[in-house]
Amino acid sequence: MSEIQLPLSLSPLDVAALVWFFLVWGSYNLVIDRLLVRRGGLNSQMQLIREIWMRRMFARDDRVGDAILLGQLIQSVSFFASATMLLVAALVGVLAAVGSAYVTFMSLALIVPTPRSVFELKLGLLTAIFVFAFFKFTWAIRQYNYCSAVIGAAPDPNVPEDVRNRLADHAAAVLSLGVTTFNGGLRAYYFALAVLSWLVHPWAFILVTTWMAAILLIRQFRSRAYDAIRDCGPIMARYSGPPGVDKQAGKQTLS
């Protein structure tokens, strides 16, 4: 019987590392962006802060400061979008001269020897991740612009409070969607570093992928920034009362 040949001469360890990479990245996105949206992580705490921000913005006449803050956010995302486009262009250039790049990389002592087809797959995956990040960043910019339009069209503060709060909650939802999309692009950078380690060895790929996920989880649930923001949200909520917050106790509830 002839042996089963894996696609592109991938070894079983390469396949296992690649499956682990997509499993960890996909699971992290699912848990943080879908399952734990309002259940205690740093992102969920910031969503509460954004709801408070929008409610206060809709309750005051002067909104110039809010527009400036949103403009700063758009500039940050635009920087990452531009940088990502440069990275994609550079990687496409490497793929265009993959022959000489392959010879150079294989001459390094730390690089495990791999067939050229596998090397091209690794570079292609790295390029695809940055293309994915670019689309995330550009979509985040669009969503921030939508939020800017909502702020610009905000009515005077003398409208009924229930109407004002409902509009503020919608604006906060659009802003949070933009932030979530931006976070997805930043996350792609972390996992792109894991793909770089695949050039060294499949075991390095597995370890760095796990390490990146651990770093992101620690920043979400065990960082000093999380502790500070977690304490700020309930205090601010006592004076604005966004949905799911007990105004008297100042405690976030899971609605």
PAMARVEX-418045 format. One record per residue (C-alpha): x, y, z; residue in three letters; residue number from 1. Coordinates in pm, 1 decimal. Each point is the difference from the previous one (the first is absolute). Example, Ala and Ser with C-alpha at 12.3 -4.5 7.8 and 13.67 -1.06 7.14 Angstrom:
<nugus>
X:1230.0&Y:-450.0&Z:780.0&aa:ALA&i:1;
X:137.0&Y:344.0&Z:-66.0&aa:SER&i:2;
</nugus>
This chain:
<nugus>
X:0.0&Y:0.0&Z:0.0&aa:MET&i:1;
X:124.5&Y:349.6&Z:-81.7&aa:SER&i:2;
X:40.8&Y:248.8&Z:282.1&aa:GLU&i:3;
X:-253.8&Y:278.4&Z:40.3&aa:ILE&i:4;
X:153.4&Y:329.3&Z:-112.5&aa:GLN&i:5;
X:-105.3&Y:312.9&Z:185.7&aa:LEU&i:6;
X:-68.5&Y:312.7&Z:-208.8&aa:PRO&i:7;
X:302.4&Y:219.4&Z:-77.8&aa:LEU&i:8;
X:231.7&Y:-252.1&Z:170.4&aa:SER&i:9;
X:-123.0&Y:110.3&Z:342.9&aa:LEU&i:10;
X:115.6&Y:-221.5&Z:283.4&aa:SER&i:11;
X:-258.8&Y:-124.0&Z:254.1&aa:PRO&i:12;
X:152.1&Y:240.2&Z:253.4&aa:LEU&i:13;
X:-44.0&Y:290.4&Z:-242.5&aa:ASP&i:14;
X:-364.6&Y:-92.6&Z:-50.0&aa:VAL&i:15;
X:-55.8&Y:-28.6&Z:375.7&aa:ALA&i:16;
X:165.5&Y:339.5&Z:58.8&aa:ALA&i:17;
X:-212.2&Y:162.9&Z:-270.8&aa:LEU&i:18;
X:-322.2&Y:-148.7&Z:138.3&aa:VAL&i:19;
X:95.6&Y:111.2&Z:352.6&aa:TRP&i:20;
X:68.8&Y:352.9&Z:-128.4&aa:PHE&i:21;
X:-342.5&Y:41.4&Z:-162.0&aa:PHE&i:22;
X:-171.7&Y:-168.8&Z:294.2&aa:LEU&i:23;
X:159.3&Y:232.8&Z:256.3&aa:VAL&i:24;
X:-51.2&Y:316.7&Z:-205.4&aa:TRP&i:25;
X:-357.3&Y:-84.8&Z:-93.4&aa:GLY&i:26;
X:-91.6&Y:-106.4&Z:353.6&aa:SER&i:27;
X:146.2&Y:314.9&Z:149.6&aa:TYR&i:28;
X:-197.3&Y:219.9&Z:-240.4&aa:ASN&i:29;
X:-318.6&Y:-193.9&Z:71.1&aa:LEU&i:30;
X:34.6&Y:14.6&Z:377.7&aa:VAL&i:31;
X:109.7&Y:364.5&Z:32.8&aa:ILE&i:32;
X:-211.1&Y:157.9&Z:-275.1&aa:ASP&i:33;
X:-315.1&Y:-213.0&Z:28.4&aa:ARG&i:34;
X:-35.9&Y:-200.7&Z:319.4&aa:LEU&i:35;
X:150.5&Y:243.6&Z:252.0&aa:LEU&i:36;
X:-121.1&Y:331.3&Z:-143.7&aa:VAL&i:37;
X:-157.1&Y:100.3&Z:334.0&aa:ARG&i:38;
X:156.4&Y:-246.3&Z:238.4&aa:ARG&i:39;
X:295.8&Y:162.6&Z:167.2&aa:GLY&i:40;
X:294.5&Y:34.5&Z:-237.9&aa:GLY&i:41;
X:185.1&Y:322.3&Z:-75.0&aa:LEU&i:42;
X:-187.5&Y:40.9&Z:-328.6&aa:ASN&i:43;
X:-336.7&Y:-33.5&Z:173.5&aa:SER&i:44;
X:104.1&Y:255.6&Z:262.6&aa:GLN&i:45;
X:98.6&Y:241.3&Z:-274.1&aa:MET&i:46;
X:-335.6&Y:-53.4&Z:-168.4&aa:GLN&i:47;
X:-163.9&Y:118.5&Z:321.7&aa:LEU&i:48;
X:228.1&Y:307.2&Z:2.6&aa:ILE&i:49;
X:-95.8&Y:79.7&Z:-360.5&aa:ARG&i:50;
X:-369.8&Y:-19.6&Z:87.8&aa:GLU&i:51;
X:58.4&Y:246.5&Z:283.8&aa:ILE&i:52;
X:199.5&Y:224.8&Z:-234.8&aa:TRP&i:53;
X:-273.1&Y:11.8&Z:-263.5&aa:MET&i:54;
X:-272.8&Y:68.8&Z:256.7&aa:ARG&i:55;
X:194.2&Y:290.9&Z:140.2&aa:ARG&i:56;
X:82.3&Y:127.0&Z:-347.8&aa:MET&i:57;
X:-368.6&Y:4.4&Z:-98.6&aa:PHE&i:58;
X:-83.7&Y:184.1&Z:322.7&aa:ALA&i:59;
X:228.1&Y:301.3&Z:-62.6&aa:ARG&i:60;
X:6.4&Y:280.1&Z:-256.4&aa:ASP&i:61;
X:374.2&Y:17.1&Z:-65.3&aa:ASP&i:62;
X:110.6&Y:-314.5&Z:-186.3&aa:ARG&i:63;
X:323.3&Y:130.0&Z:-147.4&aa:VAL&i:64;
X:209.2&Y:-201.4&Z:246.0&aa:GLY&i:65;
X:-185.6&Y:-318.4&Z:-94.1&aa:ASP&i:66;
X:67.6&Y:61.6&Z:-369.0&aa:ALA&i:67;
X:370.6&Y:54.5&Z:75.4&aa:ILE&i:68;
X:18.9&Y:-325.3&Z:197.6&aa:LEU&i:69;
X:-166.8&Y:-191.7&Z:-281.8&aa:LEU&i:70;
X:235.9&Y:161.8&Z:-250.2&aa:GLY&i:71;
X:295.3&Y:-127.2&Z:202.2&aa:GLN&i:72;
X:-142.7&Y:-352.0&Z:-16.5&aa:LEU&i:73;
X:-36.8&Y:25.2&Z:-377.6&aa:ILE&i:74;
X:360.8&Y:120.0&Z:-34.3&aa:GLN&i:75;
X:125.5&Y:-298.0&Z:200.1&aa:SER&i:76;
X:-188.0&Y:-248.3&Z:-215.3&aa:VAL&i:77;
X:110.2&Y:177.9&Z:-318.4&aa:SER&i:78;
X:363.4&Y:-35.4&Z:107.3&aa:PHE&i:79;
X:-39.7&Y:-375.5&Z:42.5&aa:PHE&i:80;
X:-181.7&Y:-29.5&Z:-333.1&aa:ALA&i:81;
X:283.3&Y:181.7&Z:-179.2&aa:SER&i:82;
X:269.8&Y:-202.4&Z:175.9&aa:ALA&i:83;
X:-181.0&Y:-323.4&Z:-82.2&aa:THR&i:84;
X:-19.1&Y:93.6&Z:-366.3&aa:MET&i:85;
X:377.4&Y:52.0&Z:-1.8&aa:LEU&i:86;
X:53.0&Y:-339.2&Z:163.0&aa:LEU&i:87;
X:-221.8&Y:-167.8&Z:-258.6&aa:VAL&i:88;
X:194.9&Y:167.9&Z:-280.4&aa:ALA&i:89;
X:329.6&Y:-113.7&Z:153.2&aa:ALA&i:90;
X:-120.9&Y:-359.9&Z:36.3&aa:LEU&i:91;
X:-127.2&Y:-3.6&Z:-357.9&aa:VAL&i:92;
X:346.7&Y:114.5&Z:-104.6&aa:GLY&i:93;
X:154.5&Y:-288.6&Z:192.5&aa:VAL&i:94;
X:-240.8&Y:-243.4&Z:-165.3&aa:LEU&i:95;
X:94.2&Y:140.2&Z:-341.2&aa:ALA&i:96;
X:365.6&Y:-81.5&Z:76.1&aa:ALA&i:97;
X:-73.9&Y:-310.1&Z:203.4&aa:VAL&i:98;
X:289.1&Y:-195.4&Z:-151.5&aa:GLY&i:99;
X:272.6&Y:220.5&Z:143.9&aa:SER&i:100;
X:-197.5&Y:48.2&Z:325.0&aa:ALA&i:101;
X:-25.5&Y:-377.6&Z:40.2&aa:TYR&i:102;
X:374.0&Y:-47.1&Z:-45.6&aa:VAL&i:103;
X:74.2&Y:278.3&Z:250.2&aa:THR&i:104;
X:-235.4&Y:-133.1&Z:266.6&aa:PHE&i:105;
X:113.7&Y:-360.2&Z:-37.0&aa:MET&i:106;
X:361.4&Y:109.0&Z:53.5&aa:SER&i:107;
X:-84.6&Y:125.5&Z:350.3&aa:LEU&i:108;
X:100.0&Y:-232.8&Z:281.1&aa:ALA&i:109;
X:-325.5&Y:39.8&Z:195.9&aa:LEU&i:110;
X:-228.8&Y:-84.5&Z:-291.7&aa:ILE&i:111;
X:-113.6&Y:-360.3&Z:-32.9&aa:VAL&i:112;
X:42.6&Y:-120.4&Z:-361.9&aa:PRO&i:113;
X:-334.2&Y:-12.3&Z:-182.6&aa:THR&i:114;
X:-104.5&Y:-49.8&Z:-363.2&aa:PRO&i:115;
X:-41.7&Y:314.9&Z:-203.3&aa:ARG&i:116;
X:-374.2&Y:-60.3&Z:-36.8&aa:SER&i:117;
X:-40.1&Y:2.6&Z:379.9&aa:VAL&i:118;
X:211.3&Y:314.9&Z:25.2&aa:PHE&i:119;
X:-225.6&Y:168.8&Z:-254.4&aa:GLU&i:120;
X:-304.3&Y:-112.2&Z:198.9&aa:LEU&i:121;
X:139.7&Y:162.7&Z:314.4&aa:LYS&i:122;
X:63.4&Y:327.5&Z:-179.5&aa:LEU&i:123;
X:-341.8&Y:-18.8&Z:-163.6&aa:GLY&i:124;
X:-168.2&Y:-52.3&Z:337.4&aa:LEU&i:125;
X:188.9&Y:294.6&Z:146.6&aa:LEU&i:126;
X:-107.7&Y:218.3&Z:-292.4&aa:THR&i:127;
X:-361.7&Y:-115.0&Z:32.5&aa:ALA&i:128;
X:-4.7&Y:90.7&Z:370.3&aa:ILE&i:129;
X:117.1&Y:354.5&Z:-70.5&aa:PHE&i:130;
X:-254.8&Y:33.2&Z:-281.0&aa:VAL&i:131;
X:-263.5&Y:-110.6&Z:251.5&aa:PHE&i:132;
X:128.4&Y:262.4&Z:246.1&aa:ALA&i:133;
X:-14.2&Y:267.4&Z:-271.1&aa:PHE&i:134;
X:-366.6&Y:-72.4&Z:-68.1&aa:PHE&i:135;
X:-69.2&Y:9.7&Z:373.9&aa:LYS&i:136;
X:165.7&Y:339.2&Z:38.4&aa:PHE&i:137;
X:-174.5&Y:155.5&Z:-300.2&aa:THR&i:138;
X:-337.5&Y:-129.7&Z:117.9&aa:TRP&i:139;
X:71.4&Y:142.7&Z:346.6&aa:ALA&i:140;
X:68.9&Y:340.3&Z:-160.0&aa:ILE&i:141;
X:-334.2&Y:-16.0&Z:-180.1&aa:ARG&i:142;
X:-180.9&Y:-83.4&Z:323.7&aa:GLN&i:143;
X:172.1&Y:286.6&Z:182.3&aa:TYR&i:144;
X:-113.5&Y:229.7&Z:-280.8&aa:ASN&i:145;
X:-355.6&Y:-127.7&Z:43.6&aa:TYR&i:146;
X:24.6&Y:82.0&Z:368.5&aa:CYS&i:147;
X:127.6&Y:348.0&Z:-89.1&aa:SER&i:148;
X:-308.9&Y:52.9&Z:-214.4&aa:ALA&i:149;
X:-223.9&Y:-110.4&Z:286.3&aa:VAL&i:150;
X:171.8&Y:245.1&Z:234.6&aa:ILE&i:151;
X:-27.0&Y:278.4&Z:-256.7&aa:GLY&i:152;
X:-372.4&Y:-65.4&Z:-39.1&aa:ALA&i:153;
X:-63.8&Y:-20.9&Z:375.6&aa:ALA&i:154;
X:-299.8&Y:206.6&Z:112.1&aa:PRO&i:155;
X:7.8&Y:274.0&Z:260.3&aa:ASP&i:156;
X:26.6&Y:-116.3&Z:363.0&aa:PRO&i:157;
X:-350.0&Y:130.6&Z:73.9&aa:ASN&i:158;
X:-169.7&Y:-297.9&Z:-170.5&aa:VAL&i:159;
X:-170.2&Y:-250.8&Z:233.0&aa:PRO&i:160;
X:251.2&Y:-199.8&Z:203.4&aa:GLU&i:161;
X:-124.5&Y:-339.4&Z:-117.0&aa:ASP&i:162;
X:42.3&Y:102.7&Z:-364.7&aa:VAL&i:163;
X:343.0&Y:147.2&Z:69.1&aa:ARG&i:164;
X:116.5&Y:-312.9&Z:180.8&aa:ASN&i:165;
X:-129.5&Y:-228.3&Z:-272.2&aa:ARG&i:166;
X:191.6&Y:195.1&Z:-264.4&aa:LEU&i:167;
X:310.0&Y:-2.4&Z:219.7&aa:ALA&i:168;
X:-20.2&Y:-377.5&Z:37.4&aa:ASP&i:169;
X:-16.4&Y:-39.9&Z:-378.1&aa:HIS&i:170;
X:301.2&Y:227.7&Z:-43.3&aa:ALA&i:171;
X:189.6&Y:-199.0&Z:264.0&aa:ALA&i:172;
X:-88.8&Y:-322.7&Z:-180.8&aa:ALA&i:173;
X:142.9&Y:131.4&Z:-328.6&aa:VAL&i:174;
X:313.4&Y:122.9&Z:179.0&aa:LEU&i:175;
X:44.6&Y:-336.0&Z:176.2&aa:SER&i:176;
X:-34.9&Y:-184.6&Z:-330.6&aa:LEU&i:177;
X:280.5&Y:213.4&Z:-140.8&aa:GLY&i:178;
X:217.8&Y:-69.1&Z:302.4&aa:VAL&i:179;
X:-68.6&Y:-373.4&Z:-22.2&aa:THR&i:180;
X:99.3&Y:1.0&Z:-366.5&aa:THR&i:181;
X:315.4&Y:196.7&Z:79.0&aa:PHE&i:182;
X:86.9&Y:-247.8&Z:276.0&aa:ASN&i:183;
X:-37.3&Y:-282.0&Z:-252.0&aa:GLY&i:184;
X:258.6&Y:166.3&Z:-222.7&aa:GLY&i:185;
X:241.8&Y:50.0&Z:287.9&aa:LEU&i:186;
X:-49.1&Y:-362.1&Z:101.9&aa:ARG&i:187;
X:102.6&Y:-106.5&Z:-350.1&aa:ALA&i:188;
X:338.5&Y:164.6&Z:59.4&aa:TYR&i:189;
X:53.8&Y:-211.6&Z:311.6&aa:TYR&i:190;
X:-80.2&Y:-321.9&Z:-180.9&aa:PHE&i:191;
X:207.9&Y:104.9&Z:-301.1&aa:ALA&i:192;
X:298.0&Y:-8.6&Z:236.4&aa:LEU&i:193;
X:-94.2&Y:-359.1&Z:76.0&aa:ALA&i:194;
X:9.2&Y:-81.6&Z:-371.3&aa:VAL&i:195;
X:350.7&Y:147.2&Z:-17.6&aa:LEU&i:196;
X:109.7&Y:-258.4&Z:255.5&aa:SER&i:197;
X:-122.8&Y:-272.6&Z:-238.5&aa:TRP&i:198;
X:297.9&Y:86.8&Z:-218.6&aa:LEU&i:199;
X:220.6&Y:-123.5&Z:284.5&aa:VAL&i:200;
X:-177.9&Y:-321.4&Z:97.7&aa:HIS&i:201;
X:-358.7&Y:-135.7&Z:30.2&aa:PRO&i:202;
X:45.3&Y:-40.6&Z:375.5&aa:TRP&i:203;
X:99.1&Y:366.3&Z:22.9&aa:ALA&i:204;
X:-318.5&Y:80.3&Z:-193.8&aa:PHE&i:205;
X:-212.3&Y:-189.9&Z:253.1&aa:ILE&i:206;
X:173.0&Y:153.7&Z:301.0&aa:LEU&i:207;
X:-9.0&Y:359.7&Z:-126.9&aa:VAL&i:208;
X:-366.3&Y:-34.7&Z:-102.9&aa:THR&i:209;
X:-83.9&Y:-112.3&Z:353.1&aa:THR&i:210;
X:217.3&Y:274.7&Z:146.6&aa:TRP&i:211;
X:-174.8&Y:270.6&Z:-205.5&aa:MET&i:212;
X:-342.8&Y:-120.9&Z:112.4&aa:ALA&i:213;
X:119.6&Y:-5.7&Z:362.0&aa:ALA&i:214;
X:130.2&Y:357.5&Z:-26.4&aa:ILE&i:215;
X:-329.7&Y:122.8&Z:-142.0&aa:LEU&i:216;
X:-200.6&Y:-181.2&Z:267.8&aa:LEU&i:217;
X:216.0&Y:139.4&Z:280.1&aa:ILE&i:218;
X:-48.3&Y:353.0&Z:-135.2&aa:ARG&i:219;
X:-374.6&Y:-58.0&Z:-15.5&aa:GLN&i:220;
X:-48.2&Y:-138.2&Z:351.5&aa:PHE&i:221;
X:314.1&Y:45.9&Z:212.6&aa:ARG&i:222;
X:161.3&Y:328.0&Z:-104.8&aa:SER&i:223;
X:27.0&Y:315.4&Z:208.5&aa:ARG&i:224;
X:-189.3&Y:185.3&Z:-273.5&aa:ALA&i:225;
X:-289.7&Y:-242.8&Z:45.6&aa:TYR&i:226;
X:-0.5&Y:55.4&Z:377.2&aa:ASP&i:227;
X:-6.3&Y:379.3&Z:-39.6&aa:ALA&i:228;
X:-273.8&Y:4.8&Z:-265.3&aa:ILE&i:229;
X:-209.0&Y:-256.6&Z:186.1&aa:ARG&i:230;
X:-3.6&Y:230.0&Z:303.2&aa:ASP&i:231;
X:-72.4&Y:313.8&Z:-207.4&aa:CYS&i:232;
X:-306.8&Y:-132.3&Z:-181.8&aa:GLY&i:233;
X:-235.5&Y:-49.7&Z:297.9&aa:PRO&i:234;
X:99.6&Y:334.6&Z:151.9&aa:ILE&i:235;
X:-74.9&Y:184.7&Z:-324.5&aa:MET&i:236;
X:-321.7&Y:-197.9&Z:-43.0&aa:ALA&i:237;
X:-144.8&Y:150.5&Z:318.5&aa:ARG&i:238;
X:-26.2&Y:331.7&Z:-180.8&aa:TYR&i:239;
X:-110.6&Y:-112.1&Z:-346.1&aa:SER&i:240;
X:-172.9&Y:-335.9&Z:29.3&aa:GLY&i:241;
X:49.8&Y:-183.6&Z:-333.2&aa:PRO&i:242;
X:-200.0&Y:-317.5&Z:-63.5&aa:PRO&i:243;
X:83.1&Y:-295.4&Z:223.0&aa:GLY&i:244;
X:134.7&Y:221.2&Z:279.9&aa:VAL&i:245;
X:-158.0&Y:47.7&Z:342.2&aa:ASP&i:246;
X:19.7&Y:375.9&Z:58.3&aa:LYS&i:247;
X:-25.9&Y:-22.1&Z:378.2&aa:GLN&i:248;
X:251.4&Y:-276.7&Z:58.4&aa:ALA&i:249;
X:218.7&Y:93.0&Z:-294.1&aa:GLY&i:250;
X:42.8&Y:-366.2&Z:-91.0&aa:LYS&i:251;
X:-11.2&Y:-147.4&Z:-345.7&aa:GLN&i:252;
X:-260.0&Y:-266.0&Z:-50.3&aa:THR&i:253;
X:-9.3&Y:-262.0&Z:-272.4&aa:LEU&i:254;
X:-296.9&Y:92.2&Z:-214.5&aa:SER&i:255;
</nugus>
